[in-house]
Structures are given as C-alpha cells and as structure tokens.
Amino acid sequence: MNPNLMMMLSNLEAEEAMFIQNLIKDYSEDQQKTFVMMYQNKRRDSTLILVTIVVGFFGFAGIQRFLTDQIGMGILYFFTGGLCFIGTIVDLVNYKSLAFEYNQKAAFETLHLMKTWNQ
C-alpha cells in the first residue's frame, strides 16, 4: 500500500492502520485511493470519542454512543446519566476500542459501497 495514502488518514492507531492495510492490500492504487477518501469521512478519531465521554461527566451523557451509531445506548445514557456514571466510566476506559469497533464497521461499509458502485 502506498504510504502517502496512509498519511491522508490522520491519527490512525497502529491496530487500525494494520487493519486498513490488510483490508485493501489486494486493491489497485486507484481503488485504494477511493477507499481512503471515502473512509476518512466516515471514521471517528479516538480523541473525539474521549472528549465526548468527558463531556458526559459534566453535561450531556451518551454523545459518544450517538457518534458511534449506537442510538439506543445514547438515549439510555442520556436519560440515566450515563447509567449513573458507571457506563460513562467504562466507556472512558474503553474509548479506543469503541472508536476501533466503529471504524471497522465504517471500513466494511465503505468496501461494500465501493463494490456496489463497481457493478
């Protein structure tokens, strides 16, 4: 994979970078560039998830769940104060895995979208 393409994706964790490289290694240079351009708009940075979790302690709990397309959990966190702060604390500890799981789904959705466009 072209290293310049990976530079387009800012703030990649090592685990996510390896995942993306393995996912698109068999694609052509143009397909890889298309994937990266589409994926960078969908992915969530783990720092953004961390900041929204901290905001949950002082105001609106559950923003991180809305950002990761877990709408039901976001509503539950909002109305229960982050499940009485316990869920918010758990999310604080696991914020990188929350972001990585969402980004994996976003990567697979991007590949699926690319395949449907090419047919």
TAZI-V161562 format. One record per residue. N is the residue number from 0. RES is the residue in one small letter. SS is DSSP state (H for helix, E for strand, C for the rest). PHI is phi in whole degrees, 0 to 359 (999 if undefined). PSI is psi in radians with two decimals (none if undefined). Layout:
BEGIN
N/RES/SS/PHI/PSI
N/RES/SS/PHI/PSI
END
This chain:
BEGIN
0/m/C/999/2.49
1/n/C/293/2.16
2/p/H/297/-0.48
3/n/H/295/-0.56
4/l/H/293/-0.69
5/m/H/292/-0.46
6/m/H/291/-0.45
7/m/H/294/-0.50
8/l/C/270/1.86
9/s/C/277/2.62
10/n/C/59/0.67
11/l/C/284/2.32
12/e/C/284/2.76
13/a/H/300/-0.72
14/e/H/297/-0.73
15/e/H/291/-0.68
16/a/H/298/-0.76
17/m/H/295/-0.70
18/f/H/300/-0.82
19/i/H/294/-0.75
20/q/H/299/-0.77
21/n/H/292/-0.55
22/l/H/289/-0.64
23/i/H/246/0.27
24/k/C/296/-0.48
25/d/C/269/0.04
26/y/C/267/2.74
27/s/C/289/2.95
28/e/H/301/-0.75
29/d/H/293/-0.70
30/q/H/294/-0.69
31/q/H/296/-0.72
32/k/H/295/-0.72
33/t/H/297/-0.78
34/f/H/301/-0.85
35/v/H/298/-0.73
36/m/H/295/-0.69
37/m/H/286/-0.71
38/y/H/291/-0.65
39/q/H/296/-0.41
40/n/H/279/-0.37
41/k/H/264/-0.52
42/r/C/288/2.75
43/r/C/244/2.32
44/d/C/282/2.44
45/s/H/296/-0.48
46/t/H/294/-0.68
47/l/H/297/-0.73
48/i/H/297/-0.75
49/l/H/298/-0.78
50/v/H/297/-0.73
51/t/H/291/-0.52
52/i/H/293/-0.75
53/v/H/297/-0.66
54/v/H/300/-0.56
55/g/H/297/-0.45
56/f/H/287/-0.47
57/f/H/249/-0.05
58/g/C/193/-1.70
59/f/C/269/1.67
60/a/C/286/2.47
61/g/C/101/0.03
62/i/H/302/-0.69
63/q/H/299/-0.57
64/r/H/287/-0.64
65/f/H/294/-0.71
66/l/H/295/-0.49
67/t/C/261/0.38
68/d/C/61/0.51
69/q/C/253/1.23
70/i/H/299/-0.78
71/g/H/300/-0.80
72/m/H/294/-0.62
73/g/H/298/-0.76
74/i/H/295/-0.75
75/l/H/299/-0.80
76/y/H/298/-0.71
77/f/H/298/-0.82
78/f/H/280/-0.28
79/t/H/248/0.20
80/g/H/64/0.79
81/g/H/67/0.67
82/l/H/54/0.93
83/c/H/57/0.71
84/f/C/70/-0.21
85/i/H/293/-0.81
86/g/H/296/-0.64
87/t/H/293/-0.68
88/i/H/293/-0.73
89/v/H/298/-0.75
90/d/H/296/-0.61
91/l/H/298/-0.69
92/v/H/288/-0.64
93/n/C/255/0.46
94/y/H/297/-0.59
95/k/H/292/-0.66
96/s/H/289/-0.58
97/l/H/301/-0.82
98/a/H/294/-0.75
99/f/H/294/-0.74
100/e/H/298/-0.76
101/y/H/297/-0.75
102/n/H/293/-0.56
103/q/H/297/-0.81
104/k/H/298/-0.73
105/a/H/296/-0.66
106/a/H/294/-0.77
107/f/H/294/-0.67
108/e/H/296/-0.68
109/t/H/295/-0.77
110/l/H/297/-0.73
111/h/H/298/-0.74
112/l/H/296/-0.70
113/m/H/296/-0.70
114/k/H/294/-0.67
115/t/H/289/-0.52
116/w/H/288/-0.57
117/n/H/280/-0.17
118/q/C/272/none
END
